[in-house]
């Protein structure tokens, strides 16, 4: 009897997550010149209005772009914790941190920061 109850609870949880998935879409990101998307698991969720199960969308490895020898990396920290924030960092392929560009709870702010990344494959412009 106990085993059947757990199975029913598991089925209900899976059905609820499937319903969330139907309403939750990947965020639209404008890819700046000189960058290419490597992975995209950044979802359009509001951390201040998170529903049960949606915390799974707030994970460390959400989005990466590459430009030359540089990687722009987006993750949610702490992992699966709705009280956390997205972080955008740029690092070299060897893992050396180049810069931390944004820490925010607002998806729009993060998407704007991604859209305005400089092209690391071109030499810097000299005024």
Z-matrix of the N, CA and C atoms (Angstrom, degrees):
N
C 1 1.438
C 2 1.539 1 110.88
N 3 1.342 2 117.04 1 -48.75
C 4 1.467 3 121.65 2 179.05
C 5 1.527 4 110.82 3 -58.66
N 6 1.326 5 115.76 4 -41.44
C 7 1.465 6 119.81 5 -179.55
C 8 1.517 7 110.97 6 -62.50
N 9 1.322 8 119.21 7 -41.44
C 10 1.455 9 122.53 8 178.96
C 11 1.527 10 111.72 9 -65.36
N 12 1.328 11 117.44 10 -35.47
C 13 1.460 12 120.44 11 178.54
C 14 1.530 13 110.18 12 -64.65
N 15 1.317 14 116.93 13 -44.77
C 16 1.468 15 119.82 14 177.74
C 17 1.515 16 110.95 15 -60.65
N 18 1.287 17 116.89 16 -42.08
C 19 1.457 18 120.70 17 179.86
C 20 1.525 19 110.24 18 -62.20
N 21 1.317 20 118.23 19 -42.71
C 22 1.463 21 122.12 20 177.95
C 23 1.531 22 110.39 21 -64.42
N 24 1.334 23 116.98 22 -40.96
C 25 1.466 24 120.73 23 177.41
C 26 1.521 25 110.70 24 -64.02
N 27 1.327 26 116.91 25 -42.20
C 28 1.466 27 120.72 26 177.65
C 29 1.526 28 110.80 27 -61.86
N 30 1.331 29 115.99 28 -42.66
C 31 1.472 30 119.34 29 179.27
C 32 1.520 31 110.48 30 -62.95
N 33 1.316 32 117.50 31 -41.53
C 34 1.464 33 121.28 32 179.43
C 35 1.528 34 110.60 33 -63.46
N 36 1.323 35 116.65 34 -41.39
C 37 1.475 36 120.36 35 178.60
C 38 1.528 37 110.89 36 -63.47
N 39 1.317 38 116.69 37 -43.31
C 40 1.465 39 120.88 38 179.18
C 41 1.524 40 110.41 39 -63.74
N 42 1.337 41 117.41 40 -40.99
C 43 1.465 42 120.77 41 178.21
C 44 1.526 43 110.80 42 -64.05
N 45 1.348 44 117.29 43 -40.23
C 46 1.460 45 120.41 44 177.85
C 47 1.527 46 111.34 45 -64.56
N 48 1.336 47 117.24 46 -41.64
C 49 1.464 48 120.09 47 178.19
C 50 1.519 49 110.84 48 -66.04
N 51 1.329 50 118.00 49 -36.70
C 52 1.465 51 120.91 50 177.87
C 53 1.525 52 109.72 51 -63.28
N 54 1.344 53 117.37 52 -40.35
C 55 1.462 54 120.70 53 177.40
C 56 1.524 55 110.56 54 -64.33
N 57 1.336 56 117.48 55 -40.51
C 58 1.460 57 120.64 56 176.32
C 59 1.516 58 110.68 57 -62.68
N 60 1.324 59 117.09 58 -42.69
C 61 1.458 60 120.93 59 179.92
C 62 1.522 61 111.54 60 -59.88
N 63 1.322 62 117.01 61 -35.15
C 64 1.461 63 120.50 62 -179.91
C 65 1.525 64 110.97 63 -66.21
N 66 1.346 65 117.45 64 -27.71
C 67 1.466 66 121.43 65 -179.59
C 68 1.523 67 112.99 66 -98.67
N 69 1.323 68 118.03 67 -11.12
C 70 1.459 69 121.86 68 -175.26
C 71 1.526 70 109.33 69 -107.06
N 72 1.315 71 115.64 70 124.37
C 73 1.461 72 121.11 71 -176.33
C 74 1.527 73 110.11 72 -121.09
N 75 1.306 74 115.10 73 159.15
C 76 1.466 75 119.05 74 174.02
C 77 1.529 76 108.72 75 -63.61
N 78 1.307 77 114.68 76 142.15
C 79 1.460 78 120.41 77 178.67
C 80 1.522 79 109.74 78 -68.03
N 81 1.322 80 115.81 79 145.73
C 82 1.467 81 120.97 80 176.69
C 83 1.519 82 108.06 81 -85.43
N 84 1.327 83 115.64 82 122.75
C 85 1.457 84 121.70 83 -177.25
C 86 1.525 85 108.67 84 -123.08
N 87 1.333 86 116.54 85 128.79
C 88 1.461 87 121.39 86 173.89
C 89 1.519 88 107.90 87 -82.87
N 90 1.314 89 116.00 88 122.16
C 91 1.462 90 120.96 89 -178.09
C 92 1.531 91 108.30 90 -87.66
N 93 1.328 92 116.93 91 118.71
C 94 1.465 93 119.67 92 -178.90
C 95 1.531 94 112.35 93 -70.91
N 96 1.319 95 114.99 94 159.67
C 97 1.463 96 121.94 95 178.76
C 98 1.520 97 110.16 96 -55.09
N 99 1.327 98 116.31 97 135.98
C 100 1.457 99 121.45 98 177.47
C 101 1.520 100 114.30 99 89.62
N 102 1.325 101 118.17 100 -2.74
C 103 1.461 102 122.35 101 -178.48
C 104 1.524 103 110.12 102 -115.04
N 105 1.324 104 116.06 103 149.90
C 106 1.462 105 121.22 104 172.70
C 107 1.527 106 108.27 105 -132.10
N 108 1.321 107 115.76 106 141.38
C 109 1.465 108 120.70 107 -179.20
C 110 1.521 109 109.55 108 -75.00
N 111 1.323 110 115.95 109 130.49
C 112 1.457 111 123.24 110 177.85
C 113 1.523 112 110.02 111 -98.30
N 114 1.347 113 116.93 112 -44.11
C 115 1.464 114 121.18 113 177.08
C 116 1.520 115 108.56 114 -150.29
N 117 1.336 116 115.60 115 146.71
C 118 1.470 117 120.65 116 -176.69
C 119 1.520 118 109.69 117 -140.58
N 120 1.327 119 115.62 118 98.79
C 121 1.463 120 123.05 119 174.43
C 122 1.528 121 108.99 120 -128.74
N 123 1.336 122 115.92 121 32.11
C 124 1.461 123 122.79 122 179.04
C 125 1.527 124 107.78 123 -90.91
N 126 1.328 125 116.66 124 115.05
C 127 1.455 126 121.15 125 -174.57
C 128 1.521 127 111.65 126 -104.51
N 129 1.322 128 114.56 127 152.10
C 130 1.455 129 123.24 128 -179.01
C 131 1.527 130 109.29 129 -80.65
N 132 1.326 131 115.97 130 82.17
C 133 1.459 132 122.14 131 178.61
C 134 1.528 133 108.91 132 -126.30
N 135 1.321 134 114.96 133 149.73
C 136 1.457 135 121.99 134 176.99
C 137 1.527 136 107.60 135 -103.10
N 138 1.323 137 118.25 136 110.96
C 139 1.469 138 119.45 137 -177.09
C 140 1.526 139 113.53 138 -63.00
N 141 1.328 140 117.69 139 -18.39
C 142 1.459 141 120.62 140 179.02
C 143 1.533 142 111.99 141 -86.86
N 144 1.328 143 117.26 142 -7.13
C 145 1.469 144 121.42 143 179.18
C 146 1.527 145 109.55 144 -132.79
N 147 1.315 146 115.49 145 40.18
C 148 1.466 147 121.40 146 -175.40
C 149 1.534 148 109.97 147 -70.29
N 150 1.326 149 115.42 148 138.04
C 151 1.461 150 121.19 149 176.05
C 152 1.520 151 108.32 150 -100.03
N 153 1.327 152 115.01 151 159.48
C 154 1.466 153 119.70 152 178.79
C 155 1.525 154 109.28 153 -54.31
N 156 1.305 155 116.17 154 128.61
C 157 1.451 156 121.98 155 -179.85
C 158 1.521 157 113.24 156 97.08
N 159 1.336 158 117.72 157 -26.96
C 160 1.461 159 119.68 158 -178.54
C 161 1.519 160 113.14 159 -71.57
N 162 1.334 161 117.82 160 -16.56
C 163 1.466 162 118.83 161 177.88
C 164 1.525 163 110.39 162 -59.38
N 165 1.327 164 117.73 163 -19.20
C 166 1.464 165 121.19 164 176.77
C 167 1.521 166 111.46 165 -65.37
N 168 1.338 167 116.70 166 -21.42
C 169 1.469 168 120.53 167 177.13
C 170 1.526 169 111.99 168 -80.64
N 171 1.328 170 117.46 169 -9.17
C 172 1.458 171 122.28 170 -179.30
C 173 1.524 172 108.20 171 -101.56
N 174 1.313 173 115.69 172 79.47
C 175 1.466 174 120.48 173 -175.23
C 176 1.528 175 110.38 174 -123.35
N 177 1.302 176 115.33 175 169.33
C 178 1.467 177 120.92 176 -175.11
C 179 1.522 178 113.50 177 -68.25
N 180 1.292 179 118.38 178 -42.14
C 181 1.470 180 120.98 179 -174.76
C 182 1.519 181 109.92 180 -102.27
N 183 1.355 182 115.90 181 93.50
C 184 1.456 183 119.45 182 -174.74
C 185 1.519 184 114.30 183 -113.16
N 186 1.314 185 117.29 184 -35.94
C 187 1.472 186 119.04 185 -173.04
C 188 1.519 187 109.07 186 -157.66
N 189 1.336 188 115.55 187 137.29
C 190 1.466 189 120.68 188 174.45
C 191 1.519 190 109.86 189 -140.66
N 192 1.337 191 114.79 190 141.22
C 193 1.466 192 122.53 191 171.48
C 194 1.516 193 107.54 192 -129.15
N 195 1.329 194 114.81 193 154.07
C 196 1.469 195 120.44 194 179.58
C 197 1.515 196 109.70 195 -123.85
N 198 1.329 197 114.80 196 140.71
C 199 1.462 198 122.95 197 174.38
C 200 1.518 199 106.85 198 -141.05
N 201 1.328 200 116.75 199 107.21
C 202 1.460 201 119.90 200 -176.75
C 203 1.515 202 110.57 201 60.12
N 204 1.333 203 116.49 202 -123.98
C 205 1.460 204 122.07 203 179.45
C 206 1.526 205 112.63 204 -94.72
N 207 1.341 206 117.42 205 19.36
C 208 1.454 207 121.41 206 -176.04
C 209 1.524 208 111.15 207 -119.01
N 210 1.323 209 114.87 208 147.70
C 211 1.460 210 122.95 209 177.22
C 212 1.523 211 108.03 210 -123.06
N 213 1.330 212 116.63 211 129.43
C 214 1.460 213 122.13 212 169.19
C 215 1.525 214 105.73 213 -95.96
N 216 1.305 215 116.36 214 124.86
C 217 1.457 216 121.58 215 -172.00
C 218 1.525 217 109.82 216 -124.65
N 219 1.350 218 116.40 217 128.49
C 220 1.463 219 122.17 218 178.42
C 221 1.518 220 108.67 219 -116.66
N 222 1.317 221 115.56 220 133.51
C 223 1.458 222 121.05 221 175.15
C 224 1.506 223 110.36 222 -150.18
N 225 1.317 224 114.85 223 163.13
C 226 1.464 225 121.90 224 176.46
C 227 1.518 226 107.83 225 -104.11
N 228 1.328 227 116.00 226 129.38
C 229 1.466 228 120.91 227 -177.52
C 230 1.517 229 110.40 228 -132.28
N 231 1.332 230 118.75 229 133.92
C 232 1.451 231 127.09 230 -6.81
C 233 1.536 232 111.66 231 -70.78
N 234 1.304 233 114.55 232 151.84
C 235 1.455 234 123.86 233 -178.00
C 236 1.528 235 111.75 234 -52.59
N 237 1.339 236 116.63 235 128.89
C 238 1.470 237 124.38 236 176.23
C 239 1.529 238 114.50 237 60.81
N 240 1.312 239 118.66 238 19.01
C 241 1.465 240 122.54 239 -179.53
C 242 1.526 241 109.08 240 -109.12
N 243 1.336 242 118.77 241 108.73
C 244 1.466 243 121.45 242 -177.40
C 245 1.533 244 114.61 243 -58.66
N 246 1.325 245 118.91 244 -15.36
C 247 1.461 246 120.29 245 178.51
C 248 1.533 247 112.13 246 -85.58
N 249 1.326 248 117.81 247 -0.15
C 250 1.466 249 122.06 248 -177.98
C 251 1.516 250 113.40 249 -82.33
N 252 1.340 251 115.74 250 -154.56
C 253 1.464 252 121.94 251 -178.48
C 254 1.527 253 109.48 252 -155.77
N 255 1.345 254 115.12 253 158.07
C 256 1.458 255 120.29 254 172.70
C 257 1.527 256 108.73 255 -77.32
N 258 1.325 257 115.91 256 144.96
C 259 1.466 258 121.64 257 174.40
C 260 1.520 259 108.85 258 -126.92
N 261 1.309 260 115.42 259 134.87
C 262 1.458 261 122.88 260 174.85
C 263 1.517 262 108.05 261 -115.08
N 264 1.322 263 115.68 262 119.73
C 265 1.463 264 120.80 263 176.83
C 266 1.527 265 108.40 264 -128.25
N 267 1.302 266 115.27 265 153.81
C 268 1.463 267 121.80 266 173.21
C 269 1.516 268 106.42 267 -118.19
N 270 1.324 269 114.94 268 129.37
C 271 1.463 270 118.97 269 177.66
C 272 1.515 271 109.54 270 -137.11
N 273 1.326 272 114.60 271 160.75
C 274 1.456 273 120.31 272 176.30
C 275 1.517 274 109.23 273 -75.37
N 276 1.318 275 116.58 274 161.35
C 277 1.465 276 121.62 275 -178.55
C 278 1.536 277 111.34 276 -57.30
N 279 1.337 278 117.45 277 -27.01
C 280 1.465 279 119.82 278 179.79
C 281 1.531 280 112.36 279 -80.43
N 282 1.346 281 117.21 280 0.84
C 283 1.456 282 121.59 281 177.96
C 284 1.514 283 114.62 282 95.95
N 285 1.330 284 117.63 283 -6.82
C 286 1.453 285 121.49 284 179.14
C 287 1.525 286 109.66 285 -66.60
N 288 1.335 287 117.04 286 125.16
C 289 1.459 288 121.26 287 -179.86
C 290 1.521 289 110.13 288 -68.63
N 291 1.308 290 116.13 289 125.21
C 292 1.459 291 122.44 290 176.33
C 293 1.529 292 109.67 291 -89.24
N 294 1.339 293 116.21 292 -52.45
C 295 1.460 294 119.83 293 177.59
C 296 1.520 295 111.12 294 -165.35
N 297 1.323 296 114.42 295 151.15
C 298 1.458 297 121.79 296 173.10
C 299 1.516 298 105.70 297 -100.96
N 300 1.335 299 117.09 298 115.63
C 301 1.458 300 120.67 299 -169.41
C 302 1.520 301 115.12 300 -99.20
N 303 1.330 302 118.20 301 -26.40
C 304 1.462 303 118.94 302 -178.20
C 305 1.521 304 110.36 303 -159.35
N 306 1.311 305 115.00 304 143.08
C 307 1.458 306 123.59 305 167.59
C 308 1.513 307 104.92 306 -135.59
N 309 1.336 308 115.94 307 116.93
C 310 1.457 309 119.79 308 -173.28
C 311 1.521 310 111.84 309 -153.90
N 312 1.325 311 115.67 310 155.33
C 313 1.461 312 122.14 311 172.35
C 314 1.529 313 110.37 312 -99.93
N 315 1.326 314 116.69 313 -5.96
C 316 1.471 315 120.76 314 -179.56
C 317 1.520 316 110.49 315 -98.07
N 318 1.323 317 115.85 316 118.91
C 319 1.461 318 120.79 317 -179.15
C 320 1.526 319 111.06 318 -60.72
N 321 1.331 320 118.00 319 -38.82
C 322 1.465 321 121.45 320 -179.79
C 323 1.525 322 111.47 321 -60.45
N 324 1.327 323 117.13 322 -38.46
C 325 1.468 324 121.65 323 178.15
C 326 1.525 325 110.12 324 -65.56
N 327 1.320 326 116.83 325 -42.25
C 328 1.459 327 121.65 326 178.74
C 329 1.523 328 110.97 327 -63.84
N 330 1.320 329 117.11 328 -46.40
C 331 1.468 330 121.61 329 -178.85
C 332 1.525 331 110.46 330 -63.04
N 333 1.333 332 117.08 331 -37.88
C 334 1.466 333 120.79 332 176.56
C 335 1.532 334 110.70 333 -64.42
N 336 1.323 335 116.98 334 -41.71
C 337 1.475 336 120.82 335 178.77
C 338 1.525 337 110.34 336 -63.40
N 339 1.333 338 117.61 337 -40.34
C 340 1.467 339 121.04 338 178.03
C 341 1.523 340 111.01 339 -64.35
N 342 1.317 341 116.72 340 -43.29
C 343 1.467 342 121.30 341 -177.61
C 344 1.525 343 112.47 342 -65.42
N 345 1.333 344 116.62 343 -22.73
C 346 1.464 345 120.80 344 -176.55
C 347 1.523 346 113.88 345 -106.68
N 348 1.324 347 117.13 346 18.65
C 349 1.465 348 119.33 347 176.18
C 350 1.525 349 110.16 348 -65.36
N 351 1.330 350 116.86 349 139.85
C 352 1.459 351 118.74 350 176.06
C 353 1.523 352 110.79 351 -71.49
N 354 1.313 353 116.20 352 157.87
C 355 1.463 354 123.02 353 176.78
C 356 1.527 355 107.75 354 -81.88
N 357 1.329 356 116.65 355 108.14
C 358 1.458 357 120.75 356 -177.38
C 359 1.530 358 112.37 357 -78.45
N 360 1.336 359 117.99 358 -5.56
C 361 1.472 360 119.66 359 179.19
C 362 1.519 361 111.55 360 -87.26
N 363 1.330 362 117.33 361 -15.64
C 364 1.466 363 121.49 362 -179.64
C 365 1.526 364 109.49 363 -100.60
N 366 1.324 365 117.07 364 148.45
C 367 1.463 366 118.52 365 175.83
C 368 1.523 367 108.86 366 -66.52
N 369 1.341 368 117.59 367 148.41
C 370 1.457 369 119.85 368 -179.95
C 371 1.525 370 111.67 369 -61.33
N 372 1.331 371 115.16 370 146.47
C 373 1.467 372 119.97 371 178.37
C 374 1.525 373 108.88 372 -76.42
N 375 1.318 374 116.00 373 134.32
C 376 1.462 375 121.38 374 178.74
C 377 1.509 376 108.18 375 -101.72
N 378 1.340 377 117.28 376 123.01
C 379 1.484 378 119.16 377 -178.38
C 380 1.516 379 112.61 378 -69.32
